[in-house]
Amino acid sequence: MLSATSSTTATRLDFIEYIYEKQPDVIVNTHFLSVEIVAGLRRRRLLHTPQVTIVTDYDAHAFWANFPTETFFVGQEGAVFNLTHINHHIQKGSVIVSGIPTVPAFTRVPPKAECVKRLGLRGDVGPIVLITASGAKYNARPSIFTLYEEALSVEVPLEVVVITGRQKDLREELEKIPVPKHHAVKLKGFTQVMHEYMQAADIIVTKPGGLTTAESLAMGLVIAIVNPYPGQEMRNTDTLLEEGVAIKCNDLYLLGHKLEVLVKDKERLARMQAKSRALGRPDAVFKICDFIAAGSYGYIDYSKERYVNGGASPPGGQ
């Protein structure tokens, strides 16, 4: 089995040479560029290896919809309609709603109370708000400063956890910001137990990338969406809002107000958490791997006349 994440890590020729050298039994794609390359080779009868594609966002755009692809795994029902509408060769039966896979650690997370204790959190202050978004600039400084200050502006007691990764200088600057007495704060750098922080939290403040979203849903978190990129992250945002598991801050200075309204309504917060956990698929990785290991994806013979003479083809099905 060859796992293809992105053809941008090497030239297309290097990627193609690698496929021919390794001669895999199946190619598993988690990036749309490799899907396009493999499907293109197969349409030209230059490759005969089956491929399986795991769509890593909750909406599937046209670059994912390449044929022949034996099986697609998607995060939600809407993506089935995306793929089959964009490319008429893709049949609904070949698209499986599995959820987006996360690392196996998300299936073995200790209970919330145990995670709170292990991480040195208090757990008795108020809702735990986990802040992970820090990349974009806001008012000429990293946005995480504004997000942190907005969380601290909430009048209802909160326990605020900020993950800064390997940015030690960022964490040191955040430590200089005064913390109101009614809040508790933990500033954490790089961690290998992000799943435990997510399990401990009630709300996560983050960008809505596909994998982060899948991890958040697996842990039943309400998602406060900030700084979504145009395109896929905006589409992920639409899905989360439609499902009632997220709030969106169109500007960062709105975060404090939106958190205040949310945490004051305990019933609403609990409903959103329950919906989030119901949408989560922490076992998706095992179901997908079992399916692939069993060879259940089959094989599409693109040389058959119904594909060769099937009329005009949409993108990815030429």
C-alpha positions, 0 to 999 in steps of 0.5 A: 500500500502506498500512502500519497499525501501530496504531490507538492513534496516532489515533482510530479515526475518524481511521484510517478517514478516512485509509484512505478518503483514501489508497485503498490497494491493500492494507493491511498490518497489524503490529498487531492493532487495525488488523486488527480495524478493517479487517475490521469495515468489510469485514464491513459492506460499507463497505470493499473493500480487501484486507488482509495481517496480519503477526503479530509474536509467536510465538503468535496470540491472538484479536484477531489472528484477524479475518476477512476477512483475505486472508493471515496471516504468522506466526512458527511453526507453532503460530500457524497452529492458533491462528488457524484454531481461533479463527476457523473462516473462516480457512483453513490455506492463508491462513496462511504460516509466514514467520518474523517479519520483521526489518530487512534489516540482519540479512541483511547482518551481517559474520562474528562475528570481524569484528563483535567487532573492529569493536565494540572487543570482545576476543573472547578472554575467554569467551562474550560476554553481551549485556544489553539488558533494563533497563526494569522495577524490581527492589528499587527500582532499574532491573533492569539493575543486578541483571542486570549484577551477576549476570553479573559474579558468574559465576566463569567468565570472560565478556565482558559487553556492556550496552546502555543506550540513551540513558540516559546517567545509567544508564550512568554509575551502572553504571560505578561497579560494580567489575568482577572481573579475570576478566571484560571489560566494555563499557557502550554507550549508543545504537547503530545497529548492534545487529545487529552486537552480536547477531552478536558475542554468544553469549547475550542477556539480554532480555525476549522481545518478538516482534521482539527474539526474531526478531532474536536467533534470526536471529543464533543467540543463546541467550536468557536470558529475564527479566521477560516480560510476562503474555500474549504475552511469556509465550507467546513464552517457552513457544515458546523453551523448547519449542524448546530455545533459551532459559533463563528466570530466574523471579527476576533473582537467578537469572541468575548461577547460570543463566549459570554452569551454561550457559557451563560446559557448552560442548556444551549452549551450542553445541547451543542456538546451533545450534537458535536459528540454525536457527529464525531467519528473517532473510530473512522480510522479503524473502519477505513483501514479494515476496509482497505486491508480486506481489499473491499475497494475492488477494481474499476477497469477503465478500458471498458467501453462504457467509460471509453465511449461514455460521452462528454466527461466532467473534470477528472473523468476525461 
